[in-house]
Amino acid sequence: MRQRFRPLRARMMARRPDADGGGIRPPQTRWIWGGIAALLIGGAALASQLLGGNEDGTLLDPSPSGSAASGTTVITFGTALDPATNEVAADARTDQFSEGDAFVYSVPAPGTVPEAVYVEVRPVGDRSTESVQEPVDAQPVATTGAIAFSVPASALLADFGAGEFLMLIYADPAAAPIAGGTFTLVEPSASSP
């Protein structure tokens, strides 16, 4: 007599891929690994937003004290240039400027001084992250030995308003910045004459 009830396993036409210990994982395992992957991706995105950054992957450090983007030279801010070096004079260094100040900044030359540079200025902190000055207009460099510029702080206050700003200097606006640093513009107090 033929056996009417054969074992269930023998009647299966195809086996599941996990029948021999590999392939499909139980749904709970997939959920756990999916959750871990989502947390890692979310954490990386949050860290990128908190630390800032630009399109080429370098992080920006918008902390005070004139620090620069990683891999770039620090911009030195102050109120006067040293005529011997064309850099900000040691006794005139500051990163806070008000209405009557000269706004002076310099960067030691990265090899040869470029003929022109492009300057971008972005607000720092809780304000909009859009640039208040895009790096679109070439600014001819007239100094030797360093990249240096001087403008009245009142002009910057009129254009940007008061607050903390990140400045980035480019030799080519399509490339990474060659220098960066932060500065603060301060509104004159209401009690000042």
Sequence and secondary structure as in RCSB ss.txt:
>XXXX:A:sequence
MRQRFRPLRARMMARRPDADGGGIRPPQTRWIWGGIAALLIGGAALASQLLGGNEDGTLLDPSPSGSAASGTTVI
TFGTALDPATNEVAADARTDQFSEGDAFVYSVPAPGTVPEAVYVEVRPVGDRSTESVQEPVDAQPVATTGAIAFS
VPASALLADFGAGEFLMLIYADPAAAPIAGGTFTLVEPSASSP
>XXXX:A:secstr
   SS  HHHH SS  GGGGT S   HHHHHHHHHHHHHHHHHHHHHHHHH   TTS      TTT   TTSEE 
EEES EETTTTEE GGGB SEE TTSEEEEEEE SSS  SEEEEEEEE SSS  S SB TTS EE   SSEEEEE
EEHHHHHHHH SEEEEEEEESSTTS  SEEEEEEE    TT  
